[in-house]
Amino acid sequence: MIAFLSSSDVNGEDLGDVCEPSLSADENNPGFCGASEQGITNQISFLGNQIDSVILVYQMHTGYEYNFEPSDFRSFNHDYNPFDNQLSARSIELSHHAVDEGADIVIQHHPHVIQGLELYNNKLIAHSLGNFIFDQN
């Protein structure tokens, strides 16, 4: 059996986009699971004893578009460079935490550039897969 779990630390609300779900999903409100250590732990612990009998794929919508993680992405003004693909420390911490909690594969996406693969505790982490098809300029 394969289990897929996911979380996000990116939404449109921060920029005033009311069309995207909030990061505050709970029992009474739909939305995303926020990408945090506690959110990841809560989701994975929900699998209980089944965790040993599944392949757990954990996906994270995280990181800033086209680059590593600047301190304030809203004031980030420089030309797009597809080879500027350094990993952010926060994305690494979150992916390592997911593996430490039981994920077998971690797949991150959002930067739109390839950010490489990592083996951490013999588990595969794809830090950013880049784009296959996207309607950007």
C-alpha positions in Angstrom: 0.0 0.0 0.0 1.1 3.5 -0.7 0.1 6.5 1.4 0.3 10.1 0.2 0.4 13.0 2.6 1.1 16.6 1.9 1.5 20.1 3.4 2.2 23.6 2.2 3.8 26.7 3.5 2.8 28.7 0.4 -0.6 30.2 -0.3 -2.0 33.3 -2.0 -3.6 34.7 1.2 -0.3 36.4 2.1 -0.5 38.5 -1.1 -4.3 39.1 -0.9 -5.4 36.2 -3.1 -8.7 35.1 -1.6 -9.2 32.3 -4.1 -6.7 30.0 -2.5 -7.4 27.9 0.6 -6.0 29.0 3.9 -3.2 27.2 5.7 -5.5 26.7 8.7 -7.3 23.4 7.9 -8.9 21.8 10.9 -11.9 19.6 11.8 -14.4 22.3 10.8 -12.6 24.3 8.1 -11.2 23.1 4.8 -7.7 24.2 3.8 -4.1 23.1 3.5 -2.1 21.4 6.2 0.6 24.0 7.0 4.2 22.8 6.5 5.6 22.7 10.0 7.3 20.1 12.1 4.1 19.7 14.2 1.8 19.5 11.1 4.1 16.8 9.6 4.2 14.9 12.8 0.4 15.1 13.3 -0.3 13.8 9.8 2.2 10.9 9.9 1.1 9.8 13.4 -2.4 9.5 12.1 -1.2 6.4 10.2 -0.5 4.7 13.5 0.6 1.1 13.3 0.0 1.1 9.5 3.2 3.1 8.9 5.3 -0.1 8.9 3.1 -1.6 6.1 3.0 1.3 3.7 5.3 3.3 1.5 4.8 6.8 2.7 5.2 9.6 0.1 5.2 13.0 1.6 4.8 16.0 -0.7 5.6 19.6 0.4 4.6 22.8 -1.5 7.5 24.9 -0.1 10.3 27.3 -1.1 10.2 30.5 -3.1 9.8 30.6 -6.8 12.9 30.5 -9.0 15.5 30.8 -6.3 16.7 29.8 -2.8 14.9 31.4 0.1 15.4 35.1 0.4 14.5 36.9 3.6 11.5 38.6 2.0 10.4 37.2 -1.3 8.0 40.1 -2.0 10.9 42.5 -2.4 13.0 40.0 -4.4 13.9 41.7 -7.6 16.5 40.2 -9.9 16.4 38.4 -13.2 15.3 34.8 -13.4 18.2 32.4 -13.5 17.3 28.8 -14.0 20.7 27.7 -12.6 20.3 29.7 -9.4 18.9 26.6 -7.5 20.4 26.5 -4.1 18.3 24.8 -1.4 16.8 26.7 1.4 17.8 25.6 4.9 14.1 25.6 6.0 13.1 23.2 3.1 16.0 20.9 4.1 14.9 20.9 7.8 11.3 20.1 6.8 12.2 17.3 4.5 14.6 15.7 7.0 11.9 16.0 9.7 9.4 14.1 7.4 11.9 11.3 6.9 12.7 11.2 10.7 9.0 10.8 11.3 8.6 7.9 8.9 8.4 9.2 5.3 10.0 6.9 2.7 10.0 9.5 -0.1 9.8 13.3 0.2 8.9 15.4 -2.9 9.1 19.1 -2.7 7.7 21.6 -5.3 7.1 25.3 -5.8 10.4 26.9 -6.8 9.8 25.9 -10.5 13.5 25.0 -10.9 15.2 21.7 -10.3 16.9 21.6 -6.9 18.4 18.2 -6.8 18.0 14.9 -5.1 19.3 13.8 -1.7 19.5 10.5 0.1 18.9 11.1 3.8 18.9 8.1 6.1 18.6 5.9 2.9 15.4 7.7 2.0 14.9 9.7 -1.2 14.3 13.5 -1.1 13.5 15.4 -4.3 14.0 19.0 -3.2 12.2 20.6 -6.2 11.1 18.8 -9.4 11.0 21.9 -11.5 8.3 22.3 -14.2 6.8 19.9 -16.6 4.1 22.2 -17.8 3.2 25.5 -16.3 1.5 28.6 -17.7 4.1 31.2 -16.7 5.4 33.9 -19.0 
